Amino acid sequence: MKPFSDKYALTKQQSLFLAKKKWDENIYCGMKMENRNITFPQTQTILNGVNVPGVTLDDIQAVLNMRDAWRYLLNSIDEPITLPLICKLNEYVARNEALEWGVLRTGRVGISGTDYVPPLPVQSEIEQELADLLAADMTATEKAITAFLWGVRRQMFWDGNKRTSLLLANKLLVGNGHGMLTITEKNMERFNELLSAYYTTNDMSEIKPFLYEHAISGIDFEQEKRRESAHS
């Protein structure tokens, strides 16, 4: 059995149901990765189209941007993963937040908490790295986690790299029926510690198993649980 074996095998209908059921939690995950001062109930209320006193306009915009990005992802779930598609995801995610959105970064940026300075993205290099990743001999789940970490460290865009990479990972998972990648609040502190180390070393050996163990969720069917307990 391959390491990081797929935990879930959902039909397309089940997979889309899961994505629509959990997209509010995933959007909130994106907000917490960016250290935005917003609660899960506030996120849900904004997604329901209701004004929330005490939440900044910037945070409201960020939630609505992620909502629109998720809608685009689900509408394009059968399309192949390409750099233009990733740029489109970033266009939704970083709209009105960054110097530019939906295009590769053209200036140098730093990442808070680490000395690592990501190199300028070159389109041909990014396309080759993406092609290599998609062709790699990995399970879909490992590929999704790897794509998330690659995008986060590569910093292709001026802003919204973590949220864009989260969407990319979920394009791979939802599109193949293998669950979703969502980092819950209780795991966020440890995730940030491991992410900081990963930025510095480019070594996924600690953060990848952590995400596999704690961030992959799906639909657990009772009959499967009974079958597993019968064989154990």
Secondary structure, DSSP 8 states (H G I E B T S, - for coil): --TT--S----HHHHHHHHHHHHHHHHHHHHHHTT----HHHHHHHHTT---TTS-HHHHHHHHHHHHHHHHHHHTTTS---HHHHHHHHHHHTTTTSSSSSS---S----TT---------HHHHHHHHHHHHHSSS-HHHHHHHHHHHHHHHT-SSS-HHHHHHHHHHHHHHHHTS-EE---HHHHHHHHHHHHHHHHH---TTHHHHHHHHTEE----HHHHHHHHHH-
